[in-house]
Structures are given as structure tokens and as C-alpha cells.
Amino acid sequence: MFTIEHEFDATVITLIDETGPNTRPLNEDVVIQTFDDRVIVEQMDPDGTQVARVIFTLHQLAELRLALNLPEGNYRIEKED
């Protein structure tokens, strides 16, 4: 399950872990905040004491999107002017 909320300067997507009974422990929700110039991914650690945060530039996010569908190797995305 997930939710999408549009705020003043960001869109916030929350991925909610759902699982059936006796299948596995639930993971903390993943919160994704998208801004004009960056994307922030956050998740509370399993102990519930700290938030792990990763900030992607839009270029890094584009590289990640491509990397998910490419075979092993080294790649460089040439910027278009």
C-alpha cells in the first residue's frame, strides 16, 4: 500500500509495508519526498531510534532508474546541453 500527498513545495509518497500473518516482520514505512531539484528517501531504523536519509539529485535518480535495467558494467550518462 502507498499514499501520495501534494504539499506546497514537495510531493510525498509513503510506502507502507503490508504482510500476511506469520510471514515476516513488518518493515518501517519508506517516505519519499520529491522536490524540484532533489528526491529524499527516509526510513526509520528497526530500533526506531534514528531516521536513515538518502538524498538524490535528479541526475543521480536518472542514473539509478537506468541502472535498474542494465547488465553489469560501467556506464556514463552524457548530459545534453
Order of alpha helices (4+ residues) and beta strands (2+ residues): beta-beta-beta-beta-beta-alpha
